Amino acid sequence: MAVAVVLDPRYKLQCVNWGCMRIYGQHSVEYELEFSMVKDALRRLYEAYEFSHSSSSKAIPTTNASNAANEASDHFMMDFDSFSMEQSSVAIKSKIDMYYEEPLIPRGTNLDILSYWRTCSVRYPILAKIAKDVLVVLVSTVASESTFSTGSRVLDCYRTNMDPQMEMLCGSVMKLKVGNNDDTPHTLPELEQFDENASSNIV
């Protein structure tokens, strides 16, 4: 949740910093611990995304007759690989820090965060991928027509029908609640009248 707040350009780390300060107090150990945990979480997430991005973009090596020469050049270039990894870690810091250092968008702005990250994907490609995955989370299984409809609720037959086993379970629970009272419906007309009364009470 805190990572999602950091990825909102209206809040970033300042909001997390403010929240931790209000909860734990500015100079407390808990404040330092929580605040550093959020920063480390985003940095580790960034490193994981960059690793998966770089490994997926690598070309598949082709086999040829000069395998020995390739092994020799690979051995020679291992030093370059370690140097490259060090440089990429510096780049990670600078990219995240560049995002942090940009001024906050005013909080009252009507901002579509996903559109914002779509436009920022050229400057911050890895952060944009993280934002897309973190911020686009399904929070409901209700049909979108129902959620965004200004009219009445849209329900299909699968959402309105009750499974036979569930119907039997509800009936047995109702029977347990009613117990052995004399007014328990026994015949079909009595049962229909009972259902009618129950549904009218609900409405």
C-alpha positions in Angstrom: 0.0 0.0 0.0 2.8 2.4 0.9 4.5 1.7 -2.5 1.3 2.7 -4.3 1.3 6.0 -2.3 4.9 6.6 -3.3 4.0 6.0 -7.0 1.3 8.7 -6.8 3.1 11.9 -7.9 0.8 14.0 -5.6 2.2 12.3 -2.5 5.5 10.4 -3.2 7.8 9.8 -0.2 6.6 13.0 1.5 3.3 11.5 2.4 4.9 8.3 3.8 7.4 10.4 5.8 4.5 12.6 7.2 2.4 9.5 8.1 5.3 7.8 9.9 6.2 11.0 11.7 2.6 11.5 12.9 2.3 7.9 14.1 5.7 7.2 15.6 7.2 10.7 16.2 10.0 12.2 14.2 13.1 10.9 15.9 11.8 7.6 17.1 13.4 4.2 16.1 10.1 3.0 14.7 9.8 6.1 12.4 13.3 5.4 11.0 12.6 1.7 10.6 9.2 2.1 8.8 10.3 4.9 6.6 13.5 3.0 5.5 11.4 -0.2 4.9 9.2 1.7 2.4 12.2 3.1 0.5 13.9 -0.3 0.5 10.8 -2.0 -0.8 10.5 0.2 -3.8 14.3 0.0 -4.5 14.2 -3.9 -4.3 11.1 -3.9 -6.5 12.9 -1.7 -9.0 15.9 -4.0 -9.1 13.7 -7.1 -9.6 11.8 -5.4 -12.5 15.0 -4.2 -14.1 16.6 -7.7 -13.8 13.5 -9.3 -15.5 13.5 -6.5 -18.1 17.2 -6.9 -19.0 17.0 -10.8 -19.0 14.0 -10.8 -21.3 15.6 -8.3 -23.7 18.8 -10.3 -24.1 19.3 -12.0 -27.4 19.5 -15.8 -27.5 23.2 -16.7 -28.3 23.8 -18.5 -31.6 26.1 -21.5 -31.7 29.0 -21.6 -34.0 32.3 -23.4 -34.5 34.4 -21.0 -32.6 33.1 -21.9 -29.1 36.6 -21.8 -27.6 37.1 -18.2 -28.8 33.7 -17.2 -27.4 34.6 -18.7 -24.0 37.9 -16.8 -24.0 36.1 -13.5 -24.8 33.4 -14.3 -22.3 36.0 -14.8 -19.6 37.7 -11.5 -20.6 34.4 -9.6 -20.5 33.4 -10.9 -17.0 35.2 -7.9 -15.6 33.1 -5.6 -17.8 30.0 -7.4 -16.6 30.8 -6.6 -12.9 31.6 -3.0 -13.9 28.3 -2.8 -15.7 26.4 -4.1 -12.7 27.9 -1.4 -10.5 27.0 1.3 -13.0 23.5 0.0 -13.3 23.0 0.1 -9.5 24.1 3.8 -9.6 21.6 4.3 -12.4 18.9 2.7 -10.2 19.5 5.2 -7.5 19.6 8.1 -9.8 16.3 7.2 -11.6 14.4 6.7 -8.4 16.0 9.8 -6.8 15.1 11.8 -10.0 11.5 10.8 -9.5 11.6 11.8 -5.8 13.2 15.1 -6.6 10.6 16.2 -9.1 8.1 18.6 -7.5 4.8 17.2 -6.3 1.7 17.7 -8.4 -0.8 19.7 -6.4 -3.0 17.4 -4.3 -6.3 18.9 -5.6 -5.4 18.1 -9.2 -7.8 15.7 -10.9 -5.1 13.3 -12.0 -5.4 10.0 -13.8 -2.3 8.2 -12.4 -2.2 5.5 -15.1 -2.2 8.2 -17.8 0.5 10.0 -15.9 2.7 6.9 -15.8 2.0 6.2 -19.5 3.4 9.6 -20.4 6.4 9.1 -18.0 7.3 5.7 -19.4 9.9 7.2 -21.6 11.7 8.9 -18.7 11.1 6.2 -16.1 10.4 2.9 -18.0 10.9 0.6 -15.1 9.0 2.8 -12.6 6.2 2.9 -15.1 6.0 -0.9 -15.3 5.9 -1.1 -11.5 3.2 1.5 -11.3 1.1 -0.3 -13.9 1.3 -3.6 -11.9 0.9 -2.0 -8.5 -1.9 0.4 -9.3 -4.0 -1.8 -11.6 -5.3 -4.2 -9.1 -8.8 -5.8 -9.3 -10.6 -4.9 -6.1 -14.0 -6.3 -7.0 -15.6 -9.1 -8.9 -18.8 -7.1 -9.5 -19.5 -6.6 -13.2 -18.2 -3.3 -14.5 -21.7 -2.5 -16.0 -23.0 -2.7 -12.4 -20.2 -0.6 -10.9 -20.2 2.2 -13.4 -23.9 2.2 -14.4 -25.9 5.3 -13.4 -29.1 3.3 -13.8 -30.2 0.2 -11.9 -27.9 -2.7 -10.9 -27.2 -5.1 -13.7 -27.4 -8.8 -12.6 -27.2 -11.8 -14.8 -28.8 -15.2 -14.1 -25.5 -16.6 -12.6 -25.6 -13.9 -9.9 -29.3 -14.2 -9.1 -29.6 -18.0 -9.0 -28.9 -20.0 -5.8 -27.1 -23.2 -5.9 -29.3 -26.2 -4.9 -26.9 -27.2 -2.1 -26.9 -23.6 -0.8 -30.7 -23.5 -1.0 -30.9 -26.7 1.1 -28.4 -25.3 3.6 -30.3 -22.1 4.0 -33.5 -24.1 4.5 -32.0 -26.3 7.2 -30.6 -23.2 9.0 -34.0 -21.6 8.8 -35.6 -24.7 10.2 -33.1 -24.8 13.1 -33.9 -21.2 13.9 -37.6 -21.7 13.8 -37.4 -24.9 15.9 -40.6 -26.9 16.6 -43.0 -24.0 16.7 -46.6 -24.7 15.7 -46.6 -22.0 13.0 -43.8 -23.8 11.0 -45.1 -24.3 7.4 -45.7 -27.9 6.5 -47.8 -27.9 3.4 -46.8 -26.3 0.0 -49.4 -23.4 0.3 -48.2 -22.7 3.8 -44.6 -22.7 2.6 -45.4 -20.3 -0.3 -47.3 -18.0 2.1 -44.3 -18.1 4.5 -41.9 -17.2 1.6 -44.1 -14.4 0.5 -44.2 -12.9 4.0 -40.5 -13.3 4.4 -39.8 -11.5 1.1 -42.2 -8.7 1.9 -40.4 -8.2 5.2 -37.0 -7.9 3.5 -38.3 -5.4 0.9 
